[in-house]
Amino acid sequence: MYIRIEFENLDSIETRKTKQEFCTAPNGLCLTSTNSHFIYVDEALKPRCKAIFWYLDIAIVNKHYGGIMVALNTLLEHQGVRRVDVLPIEGPYCENSHNFTEKFAQFIDGVD
């Protein structure tokens, strides 16, 4: 399962700290679960970008993090997180695929 985490108020210190934590050391969160991966999209790492992307193994999240809804709601509790969306993308995670990262680029500004 692929998720998009959107941040609000990108100028606040709290939001910047949360974004940095999620991208570097999200200890104890479902983002560090087995088989989870940060999806590297060039645009998403820019300071003014409002979203980042992750792949989560739903079976592991359900087993060890109280279910997917609990895990995603936990992410929402962090300062500066506006919303968390499950993306309509299927297929295995492959960080070296150019076409794969293009799929995520279309969700930088939002999910319809």
C-alpha positions as CSV (number, residue, x, y, z in Angstrom):
1,M,0.0,0.0,0.0
2,Y,1.3,3.5,-0.9
3,I,0.5,6.5,1.2
4,R,0.8,10.3,0.8
5,I,1.4,12.4,3.9
6,E,0.5,16.0,3.4
7,F,1.7,18.8,5.6
8,E,0.2,22.2,6.5
9,N,1.9,25.4,7.4
10,L,5.3,24.6,5.9
11,D,6.8,27.7,7.6
12,S,6.2,26.5,11.1
13,I,9.1,25.0,13.1
14,E,6.8,22.1,14.3
15,T,5.9,21.1,10.7
16,R,9.5,21.2,9.6
17,K,10.5,19.0,12.5
18,T,7.7,16.5,11.8
19,K,8.6,16.4,8.1
20,Q,12.3,15.9,8.9
21,E,11.4,13.2,11.5
22,F,9.2,11.3,9.0
23,C,11.9,11.5,6.3
24,T,14.9,10.5,8.5
25,A,14.0,8.7,11.7
26,P,10.3,7.9,12.2
27,N,11.1,5.6,15.1
28,G,8.1,3.7,16.6
29,L,5.8,4.6,13.8
30,C,4.4,2.4,11.1
31,L,6.8,4.1,8.7
32,T,9.6,2.0,10.2
33,S,7.8,-1.3,10.0
34,T,9.3,-4.2,8.1
35,N,9.2,-3.8,4.3
36,S,8.2,-0.1,4.6
37,H,10.1,2.3,2.3
38,F,10.3,6.0,1.8
39,I,9.5,6.8,-1.8
40,Y,12.2,9.1,-3.1
41,V,10.6,11.7,-5.4
42,D,12.9,14.7,-6.1
43,E,10.0,17.2,-5.8
44,A,8.9,15.7,-2.5
45,L,12.3,16.5,-0.8
46,K,12.1,20.2,-1.6
47,P,11.5,22.4,1.5
48,R,8.4,23.9,0.1
49,C,6.8,20.6,-1.0
50,K,3.8,19.8,1.1
51,A,3.8,16.0,0.6
52,I,6.0,12.9,1.1
53,F,5.3,9.3,0.1
54,W,5.8,5.9,1.7
55,Y,5.2,2.2,0.8
56,L,3.8,0.2,3.7
57,D,3.3,-3.5,3.9
58,I,-0.4,-3.6,5.0
59,A,-0.1,-7.1,6.5
60,I,2.7,-6.1,8.8
61,V,1.0,-2.8,9.7
62,N,-2.2,-4.7,10.6
63,K,-0.3,-7.2,12.6
64,H,2.0,-5.0,14.6
65,Y,0.5,-1.5,14.6
66,G,-3.1,-2.1,15.5
67,G,-4.4,-2.0,12.0
68,I,-4.0,0.4,9.1
69,M,-6.5,2.9,10.3
70,V,-4.9,3.2,13.8
71,A,-1.5,3.5,12.2
72,L,-2.5,6.2,9.8
73,N,-4.4,8.1,12.5
74,T,-1.2,8.0,14.6
75,L,0.6,9.8,11.8
76,L,-2.2,12.5,11.8
77,E,-1.5,13.2,15.5
78,H,1.9,14.7,14.6
79,Q,2.1,18.5,14.4
80,G,1.9,19.9,10.9
81,V,0.3,16.8,9.3
82,R,-2.8,17.9,7.4
83,R,-3.9,14.5,6.0
84,V,-2.8,11.0,5.1
85,D,-4.1,9.4,1.9
86,V,-3.9,5.9,0.6
87,L,-2.9,6.2,-3.1
88,P,-4.5,4.3,-5.9
89,I,-1.2,2.8,-7.0
90,E,-0.7,-0.9,-7.3
91,G,2.4,-3.1,-7.8
92,P,5.6,-3.8,-6.0
93,Y,7.8,-1.1,-4.7
94,C,10.8,-0.4,-7.1
95,E,12.8,2.7,-6.2
96,N,14.9,2.6,-9.4
97,S,12.0,2.8,-11.9
98,H,11.6,6.2,-13.5
99,N,8.0,5.4,-14.5
100,F,7.3,4.5,-10.9
101,T,8.4,7.8,-9.5
102,E,6.4,9.6,-12.2
103,K,3.3,7.9,-10.8
104,F,4.0,9.6,-7.5
105,A,4.8,13.0,-9.0
106,Q,1.2,13.3,-10.1
107,F,0.1,13.2,-6.5
108,I,2.5,16.0,-5.2
109,D,-0.3,18.6,-5.2
110,G,-3.1,16.4,-4.0
111,V,-5.2,13.3,-4.3
112,D,-8.6,13.5,-6.0
